[in-house]
Amino acid sequence: MDLPGPLAWLVDEAGTSPGPDRFLADLGGRLVDDGLPLAGGALTLAVPHPIVAHRTWLWRAETGAVIEALGFAGGAADHAGRDWLAGLGPVEESTVGPAADRLVLGWAGSRAFGPAETGRLRQAARFAAAPLAVLAERTALATLLEAYLGRRSAARVQAGALGRGTGETIRAVLLCTDLRNFTALSEATEPQAMIATLDAWFDRVAGAIHVFGGEVLKFMGDGLLAIFPVAGTPAEASGAALRAVVAARAGMAHLDAAREAQGLPPLPFGVALHLGEILWGNIGAADRLDFTAIGPAVNLVSRLEGLCRPLGRSVLISGAVAAEITTPLVPLGEHVLRGIAAPCTVFTLPDA
C-alpha cells in the first residue's frame, strides 16, 4: 500500500523515536512538508508520578522548537496543550487510543482547517496510536524510575547498566544533611504528622538541590546525600552546591516561621559540603540491587556533617570546597574526623 509520507513514517519509523519531544517535532515537520498548514502541535501523556499527573510537549512549526509543560496531581484538569495551541490558531485535537490512557495529540493551524485537512489529521492520529503507545509506556517507566531513583540512576537502569558491581568514578561536590533532635521529635509526634513534617523538610532541601543542578542519591531517615557532578569546573559545581545550601536554609527559615505560628517547634538541621571522587554504581545482593555512592569522600562528608552539632554550626564546608569558591567563609581550623586518616580543614558561613 502506497501511504503518504507522514503515515509511512508512523508505520515504519516512529516507534524508534528517542522521546515524545522528538516524535512530535518529526511528525509535525512531515505533516507540514505534506502540505498541511500547521502553526504548532501538542502531545499530552498521563504519567504515574506522585506529583506530576501529565506531561505535555509543545512544538512550534516556525522554529521547530519543543518545550515541555507539567500538569500536577490534584490541580485543575490539564489543558496545557489545548490552551497553548488556541493561542496559535484553530485547533484540531484527538484522543489517541483508549480515552482512559489520556494520550492527546493536537494541532493548531496557521489558518482554519478544511474538511479534507481535518480528515488527514485525524487519520494521522489513528496511525500514531501504535508508536505512541510504545512511547507512552517508555515515558511512564522513565518518569517512575526518576521519581524513585533520581535522574542519573534512572538513566543508567534504562540504558541496561544492571550488572552487580558495575560502576563509574565521578568527581562531584557531595552534600550531606539531616535534621537535629529527630528521635525526640518523632516520639512526641503522631506518625502521620511526622511524615508530613519530613515531606516538608525534604521539599525544601531537595527542591533547592534540584534547582541548582544537583541530584539526591539517597534519602536516609531524616537525612539525605546529594551530589553536584563536576561537569564543567570544580568551582562551578562548588558554587552551585553552596547556592543550594543557602536556598535550603531560606526555605527552612520560612517553614520554621510557619511552624512557630502553629505552636510547633522549629526544625534545626546540619549540612556539610565536600569535593572529591566517588564510586557510583550498582551494589547489593543478587536479587536486590541499589545505585549508591561509596568511597572516602562519602565517608568524609558524612563525618563532617556529624561535626555540626559539637561545633555549634549549621553549615560546614571542607577545605576542598572552600578552595573553589569566592564566597567569604569563616575558618574553623583543622579537625580530626572519625575514621578519616588526615585532619580536615573546616570552614563555615558567617551566619551559620
C-alpha positions as CSV (number, residue, x, y, z in Angstrom):
1,M,0.0,0.0,0.0
2,D,1.4,3.4,-1.0
3,L,0.9,5.6,2.0
4,P,1.5,9.4,2.2
5,G,4.9,10.3,3.7
6,P,3.7,11.1,7.3
7,L,1.7,7.9,7.5
8,A,4.5,5.7,6.1
9,W,6.8,7.2,8.8
10,L,4.3,6.5,11.5
11,V,4.1,2.8,10.4
12,D,7.8,2.2,9.7
13,E,10.0,4.5,11.9
14,A,8.1,6.5,14.5
15,G,8.3,3.7,17.1
16,T,12.1,4.2,17.3
17,S,11.8,7.9,18.2
18,P,14.0,8.7,21.2
19,G,11.2,10.5,23.1
20,P,7.8,12.3,22.8
21,D,9.5,15.6,22.0
22,R,11.3,14.2,19.0
23,F,8.2,12.3,17.9
24,L,6.1,15.4,17.9
25,A,8.7,17.6,16.1
26,D,9.3,14.9,13.4
27,L,5.6,14.2,12.8
28,G,4.8,17.9,12.7
29,G,7.6,18.6,10.2
30,R,6.4,15.8,8.0
31,L,2.8,17.0,8.1
32,V,3.9,20.5,7.1
33,D,6.0,19.1,4.2
34,D,2.9,17.2,3.1
35,G,1.1,20.4,2.7
36,L,-0.9,20.8,6.0
37,P,-1.0,24.4,7.3
38,L,0.3,23.8,10.9
39,A,1.4,26.5,13.3
40,G,2.1,24.2,16.2
41,G,1.4,20.9,17.8
42,A,1.0,19.4,21.3
43,L,1.3,15.9,22.8
44,T,0.0,15.2,26.3
45,L,0.7,11.9,28.2
46,A,-0.7,10.8,31.6
47,V,2.2,9.5,33.7
48,P,2.5,7.6,37.0
49,H,4.1,10.1,39.4
50,P,3.5,11.2,43.0
51,I,3.3,14.9,41.9
52,V,3.1,15.1,38.1
53,A,-0.1,13.9,36.5
54,H,0.5,14.9,32.9
55,R,3.5,15.8,30.7
56,T,2.8,17.9,27.7
57,W,5.2,18.7,24.8
58,L,4.6,21.8,22.7
59,W,6.0,22.2,19.2
60,R,6.2,25.4,17.2
61,A,6.3,24.9,13.4
62,E,8.0,28.2,12.8
63,T,11.1,27.4,14.8
64,G,10.9,23.6,15.2
65,A,11.5,24.1,19.0
66,V,9.8,21.8,21.5
67,I,9.2,22.7,25.2
68,E,7.7,20.7,28.0
69,A,4.9,21.7,30.4
70,L,3.9,19.7,33.5
71,G,0.4,19.2,34.9
72,F,0.3,18.5,38.6
73,A,-1.8,16.0,40.5
74,G,-4.6,17.4,42.4
75,G,-4.7,20.5,40.2
76,A,-7.3,21.6,37.7
77,A,-7.9,19.4,34.6
78,D,-4.8,19.6,32.4
79,H,-5.5,21.6,29.2
80,A,-2.0,23.0,28.7
81,G,-1.7,21.7,25.1
82,R,-5.1,22.9,24.0
83,D,-4.8,26.3,25.7
84,W,-1.3,26.8,24.1
85,L,-2.5,25.7,20.6
86,A,-5.5,28.0,20.8
87,G,-3.1,31.0,21.0
88,L,-1.6,30.0,17.7
89,G,-4.7,29.3,15.6
90,P,-7.7,27.0,15.0
91,V,-7.3,23.7,16.9
92,E,-7.8,20.1,15.9
93,E,-7.4,17.6,18.8
94,S,-7.6,13.8,19.0
95,T,-7.5,11.4,21.9
96,V,-5.2,8.6,20.7
97,G,-6.1,5.1,21.8
98,P,-8.4,4.4,24.8
99,A,-9.6,7.6,26.4
100,A,-8.6,6.3,29.9
101,D,-4.9,6.5,28.8
102,R,-5.2,10.3,28.4
103,L,-2.9,10.4,25.4
104,V,-3.9,13.5,23.4
105,L,-2.4,14.8,20.1
106,G,-3.4,18.2,18.9
107,W,-2.5,20.7,16.2
108,A,-3.0,24.4,15.6
109,G,-3.5,25.7,12.1
110,S,-1.9,28.8,10.5
111,R,-5.5,29.2,9.1
112,A,-8.7,27.3,9.5
113,F,-8.5,23.6,8.6
114,G,-10.7,22.5,5.7
115,P,-12.7,19.2,5.9
116,A,-10.1,17.3,3.9
117,E,-7.2,18.6,6.1
118,T,-9.1,17.7,9.3
119,G,-9.6,14.2,7.9
120,R,-5.9,13.9,7.2
121,L,-5.0,15.0,10.8
122,R,-7.5,12.5,12.3
123,Q,-6.1,9.8,10.1
124,A,-2.6,10.6,11.3
125,A,-3.8,10.4,14.9
126,R,-5.1,6.8,14.2
127,F,-1.8,5.8,12.6
128,A,0.0,7.3,15.6
129,A,-1.7,5.1,18.1
130,A,0.7,2.2,17.9
131,P,4.0,4.1,18.1
132,L,2.6,6.5,20.7
133,A,1.6,3.5,22.9
134,V,5.2,2.4,22.9
135,L,6.5,5.9,23.6
136,A,3.9,6.4,26.4
137,E,4.9,3.2,28.1
138,R,8.6,4.1,27.8
139,T,7.9,7.6,29.2
140,A,5.8,6.3,32.1
141,L,8.6,3.9,33.0
142,A,11.2,6.7,32.8
143,T,9.1,9.1,34.9
144,L,8.5,6.4,37.6
145,L,12.2,5.4,37.7
146,E,13.3,9.0,38.1
147,A,10.8,9.6,41.0
148,Y,12.3,6.7,42.9
149,L,15.9,6.5,41.7
150,G,16.8,10.0,40.6
151,R,17.6,11.1,37.0
152,R,21.1,9.8,36.8
153,S,20.4,6.4,38.3
154,A,17.2,6.0,36.3
155,A,19.0,6.7,33.1
156,R,21.6,4.0,33.9
157,V,18.9,1.4,34.6
158,Q,17.1,2.2,31.3
159,A,20.4,2.0,29.5
160,G,20.8,-1.6,30.7
161,A,23.5,-1.0,33.3
162,L,22.0,-3.7,35.6
163,G,25.1,-5.9,36.4
164,R,26.0,-6.1,40.1
165,G,29.4,-4.4,40.8
166,T,29.3,-2.2,37.7
167,G,30.1,1.5,38.4
168,E,31.9,4.6,37.4
169,T,34.1,7.1,39.2
170,I,32.6,10.6,39.4
171,R,34.1,13.8,40.7
172,A,31.5,15.8,42.5
173,V,30.6,18.1,45.3
174,L,28.8,16.0,48.0
175,L,26.1,17.4,50.2
176,C,25.1,15.6,53.4
177,T,22.4,16.8,55.7
178,D,20.0,15.7,58.4
179,L,17.6,17.1,61.0
180,R,18.5,17.6,64.6
181,N,16.7,16.0,67.5
182,F,14.7,13.9,65.1
183,T,14.3,10.9,67.5
184,A,12.8,13.1,70.3
185,L,10.5,14.9,67.8
186,S,9.3,11.6,66.3
187,E,8.4,10.2,69.7
188,A,6.3,13.3,70.5
189,T,4.6,13.5,67.1
190,E,1.8,11.4,65.6
191,P,3.1,9.2,62.7
192,Q,1.0,10.9,60.0
193,A,2.1,14.4,61.3
194,M,5.7,13.2,61.3
195,I,5.5,12.0,57.7
196,A,4.1,15.4,56.8
197,T,7.0,17.1,58.6
198,L,9.6,15.0,56.8
199,D,7.9,15.7,53.5
200,A,8.0,19.5,54.2
201,W,11.7,19.2,55.2
202,F,12.7,17.2,52.1
203,D,10.7,19.5,49.8
204,R,12.8,22.5,50.9
205,V,16.2,20.8,50.8
206,A,15.7,18.5,47.8
207,G,14.0,21.3,45.9
208,A,16.9,23.6,46.4
209,I,19.4,20.8,45.3
210,H,17.5,20.1,42.1
211,V,17.1,23.8,41.2
212,F,20.9,24.2,41.3
213,G,21.6,21.1,39.2
214,G,22.3,18.6,41.9
215,E,20.8,15.2,42.4
216,V,19.6,13.4,45.5
217,L,21.2,10.0,45.7
218,K,19.8,8.8,49.0
219,F,17.1,9.6,51.5
220,M,18.3,8.2,54.8
221,G,15.7,8.5,57.5
222,D,15.6,12.2,58.3
223,G,18.7,13.0,56.1
224,L,19.9,12.8,52.5
225,L,23.0,12.5,50.4
226,A,23.2,14.5,47.2
227,I,25.8,15.2,44.5
228,F,26.7,18.1,42.2
229,P,28.7,16.4,39.5
230,V,31.7,18.3,38.1
231,A,30.5,18.7,34.5
232,G,32.4,21.9,33.9
233,T,34.8,23.2,36.5
234,P,35.0,22.3,40.3
235,A,34.3,25.9,41.0
236,E,31.0,25.8,39.2
237,A,29.9,22.6,41.0
238,S,31.0,24.1,44.3
239,G,29.2,27.3,43.7
240,A,26.0,25.5,42.8
241,A,26.2,23.4,45.9
242,L,26.7,26.4,48.1
243,R,23.8,28.2,46.5
244,A,21.6,25.2,47.1
245,V,22.6,25.3,50.8
246,V,21.7,29.0,51.0
247,A,18.3,28.3,49.3
248,A,17.5,25.4,51.5
249,R,18.3,27.5,54.6
250,A,16.0,30.2,53.4
251,G,13.2,27.7,52.7
252,M,13.6,26.2,56.1
253,A,13.5,29.6,57.8
254,H,10.2,30.2,56.1
255,L,8.9,26.7,57.2
256,D,10.1,27.3,60.8
257,A,8.2,30.6,60.9
258,A,5.0,28.8,59.7
259,R,5.5,26.1,62.3
260,E,6.0,28.6,65.1
261,A,2.7,30.3,64.2
262,Q,1.1,26.8,64.7
263,G,2.8,26.3,68.0
264,L,5.2,23.7,66.6
265,P,8.9,23.5,67.3
266,P,11.5,24.5,64.6
267,L,13.4,22.0,62.6
268,P,17.1,22.7,63.1
269,F,19.4,20.8,60.7
270,G,23.1,20.4,59.8
271,V,24.6,20.3,56.4
272,A,28.1,19.6,55.1
273,L,29.8,20.0,51.7
274,H,32.9,18.3,50.4
275,L,34.5,17.9,46.9
276,G,36.0,14.6,45.9
277,E,35.8,11.4,43.9
278,I,33.1,8.8,44.5
279,L,32.4,5.4,43.1
280,W,28.8,5.4,41.9
281,G,27.3,2.1,40.8
282,N,25.3,-1.0,41.3
283,I,25.8,-2.6,44.7
284,G,23.7,-5.1,46.7
285,A,22.5,-8.7,46.9
286,A,22.0,-10.9,43.8
287,D,18.2,-10.2,43.8
288,R,18.1,-6.7,45.3
289,L,20.3,-4.0,43.9
290,D,20.8,-0.3,44.6
291,F,22.6,2.5,42.9
292,T,24.7,4.1,45.5
293,A,27.9,6.1,46.1
294,I,30.8,4.9,48.1
295,G,34.4,6.0,48.8
296,P,36.5,8.1,51.1
297,A,34.7,11.3,50.0
298,V,31.3,9.9,51.1
299,N,32.7,8.9,54.4
300,L,34.3,12.3,54.9
301,V,31.2,14.4,54.1
302,S,29.2,12.2,56.5
303,R,31.7,12.6,59.3
304,L,31.9,16.4,58.6
305,E,28.1,16.7,58.9
306,G,28.3,15.0,62.2
307,L,30.7,17.7,63.4
308,C,27.9,20.4,63.0
309,R,26.5,19.7,66.5
310,P,29.7,19.8,68.6
311,L,30.9,22.9,66.7
312,G,27.5,24.6,67.1
313,R,27.3,25.3,63.4
314,S,24.6,24.5,60.9
315,V,26.8,24.5,57.8
316,L,30.3,23.1,57.5
317,I,32.4,23.2,54.4
318,S,35.6,21.2,53.7
319,G,38.8,22.9,52.6
320,A,38.4,21.2,49.2
321,V,35.2,23.1,48.5
322,A,36.4,26.3,50.2
323,A,39.4,26.4,47.8
324,E,37.0,26.6,44.8
325,I,34.6,29.4,45.8
326,T,34.9,33.1,46.3
327,T,32.2,33.4,48.9
328,P,33.6,34.8,52.2
329,L,33.9,31.9,54.7
330,V,34.9,31.7,58.4
331,P,37.8,29.3,59.1
332,L,37.2,26.8,61.9
333,G,40.7,25.2,61.8
334,E,41.6,21.6,61.3
335,H,39.6,18.8,62.8
336,V,40.1,15.0,63.1
337,L,37.2,13.1,61.7
338,R,36.4,9.6,63.0
339,G,37.7,7.0,60.5
340,I,39.5,9.6,58.3
341,A,43.2,9.5,58.3
342,A,44.1,13.1,57.6
343,P,42.7,16.1,59.5
344,C,40.1,18.1,57.6
345,T,40.3,21.9,57.2
346,V,36.8,23.2,58.0
347,F,35.0,26.4,57.2
348,T,31.5,27.8,57.7
349,L,29.3,30.6,56.5
350,P,29.4,33.8,58.5
351,D,25.7,33.5,59.6
352,A,25.7,29.7,60.2
